Amino acid sequence: MKLSHRITHLTPSGSDGWEVFYKARRMKAEGQPVTELTIGEHDIRTAAPILDAMHAAAKSGHTGYAMVPGTDALRDAVADRIAARTAVPTTRDNILITPGGQAALFAAHHAVLDQGDRALYIDPYYATYPGTIRGVGGDPVAVPARADTGFQPKAADIAANAEGAKSLLINTPNNPTGAVYARDTLDGIAQVCIDHDITLISDEVYDTQVWDGTHISPRALPGMADRTLVVGSMSKSHAMTGSRVGWVCGPAEAISHMINLATHTTYGVPGYIQDAALFALNQGPVLEDEVAAPFRRRRAVTEALLSGQNTVKASPTQGAMYAMLDIRSTGMTGNDFANALLDAHLIATMPGESFGQAGAGHVRVAMTIDDDSYATAMRTLIDFAAMQAT
Ligand code: PLP
């Protein structure tokens, strides 16, 4: 079959830093007891009452085509949650329900990019970002956020790349770095967007996982509500990764076009999934805190273990379910370190390089296994790093 350039070039060929991950999966399949600190997936499952709500909705007949933009009730609930958290007036007309945050990222870029348009994103980055931009015909351009600034992107670096750019994609709390963008970082980003007439796409799927500082949605900053598309999701906040339910929030006109896109792509999200999401949102922050609690505990374990030594340094670990560990004092690349740790101790981490060049010399640890196993694995990693450094 003759395939399109667009699909065959979605992801670059050759080494992309994910080899360690696939190697770990192979070793596991062969029966080796690999400890996986790789993927951003909770070690708990979706709470039983949410599944009960899903079951009840399906049994009551909510199994036909659902409203393409999302049910009124869920759009209202998402709008109310956003308005309550940001004080920006938000109604259902500002909300499109999507199959997860990933589909929201795609819709948002589709809404603002034409073929060949320059689209900025911050490096280190969540793995799908450049491919999502390419998928809508955009030209992805990485802007580095540096370890020595706690991975807070600098407005000057963005401005230096802003000429002709149509969009800027940011993510706070950040995967993979754990950074939560400070007010002055976001003010700087907002100013560049205003100065260069750039649409900001703000990925806030980790907005309930903040351990230090405060999550600020840039849509709430002066002059930004009309030029920001916010991506949200139930995946991380409610341990509903497999349910595939998220949203885009933005100006009503942009949302109306994205609804048209949904009509011609996903045709919406199953009604019983939306009802379960509505039930979950209606539980309020109590459930969100419960889902976030294991990561808060393990983040404290990470900080405590790192404080007793000098070899491994963490970037801020202010939010999200990851710790980005700086292992440059070992003299190894993130890739070499992750490979060697896997071979020596059967502990799988993600090389920082798999999240972009700015992640070099780091490994990302997902805090997604039980507390005791996590502490043991972290101790082993730290001891291993100390051995390499000597
Ligand atoms: N954005 C970030 C930063 C992520 O880490 C993820 C998933 O890991 C997503 C978006 C997509 O999440 P989902 O499509 O499950 O909502």
Residues whose N, C-alpha, C, O or C-beta is under 5 A from the ligand:
A	BS01	PLP	G40 G100 G101 Q102 Y126 N171 N175 D203 V205 S233 S235 T241 G246
